[in-house]
């Protein structure tokens, strides 16, 4: 079984930056990797995704502030978060998708807390 492990979360002041990392326990030829987040009392939402071909997409609230990048050969994905706002506070989850033939497998990390506060 492959495991996804996030790191880089923590406490940061408004306007600050943070870089999240996600590493798979072994190299897997994922098709898509991305980041979700969930704040207390809210549904989990997609933050950013990147495909193995390099295409990216972001939720509107983070466009221009966050940048997703990935090294699919090493099963690694990153999220650079700049100009952080208190509303970015949430648990951030790494996600990866592997599709083979007609079967799709979805993998999740354990989550890392990001708190934006003065």
N, C-alpha and C positions, 0 to 999 in steps of 0.2 A: 504494500500500500504506500502511495506517495503522500507525504506530508508537506503542507505549506506553512512557513514560519515567517511572521512579520516582525519587524523591528523598527526603531526610530521614533516611536511615539513619545509623548511627554507633555510638559507644560511649557507654553510659549506665550509671550505678550502679544497683544494685538499689533499687527503690522510686521510681526516677525516671520521667520521661515522655519520650515521643518522638512526633512527628507525621510520618507518611509521606504523601507526595503522589504522585499518578499523573496524568499528562496525556497525552492523545492528540495526535498530530501534526496532526490536523485534526478538526473536529467530526463525530462519527458518532452516529447515533441508537441507541446501545447499549440493549439490553433489561435487561441485568444487568451489574454491575461488582462486583469483589471482590478479596480478598487471600488469597493462599496463602503458606505458609512451608515451608522445608525445612532441617532441621538435618543435620549430617554423619551419615551412616549410617542415616538415616531416610527414609521416603517423604514426598513432598510432601503437606501437609494443608491443607484449607480452613480459613481463620481467620474470615473474615466476608464476607458478601455483602449487596448492596443492589440492589433492583429499581428500575426507572424509576418505579414507583408508590410507592416509599418504604418498602416492606417490607424488614426486615433480619433476619439470622440470624447467630448466632455459634457457634463451637465452644465446648463447655462450659468448657474451661480458661481462656478469656479473658472469659467473661461477667462483667459488672460492672466490668471493667478497661479494655476496649477499646471504642471507638465508631467505627463506620463512617459516613461521610457522603458524599454525592455531589451533583454538579451535572451532571445528564445533558444539559442544554442546551449545556454547554461541554465535555462528555466528560471530566469531572474526578472523581476519587474520592480520599478521604482516609481515613486510619486513625489515630485518636488513641489512643495507648497509654499508659496510666497504671499505676502500681504495678507496674512491670516486674520480672520475676523472671529469674534466670539461665536457667531453662528456656525462656524466650522467645527465647533466642539462636538465630538462624537467618537464612537469606537469605529475604527477603520479596519475593514476586512479585505484581505487579498483573495482573489478569485482566479481560477484558471480552468480552461475548457479544452478537453481532448476529444476529437471526433475521429473515429476509425470505422470505416464501412458505414453501416447504418446505426452505429452505437455512439452515443455522446455521454461522456463522463464529466462531471462538474466537481471541482475541488475547492475547498475553502480553508483559509487560515483561521487561527484562533481569535484574532482581533487584537488591535493595539489602540490604547486610549490616547486621543489627542485632545488637549484642553487648552483653549485660547482665553486667557484672562490676565488682567493686570493685578 
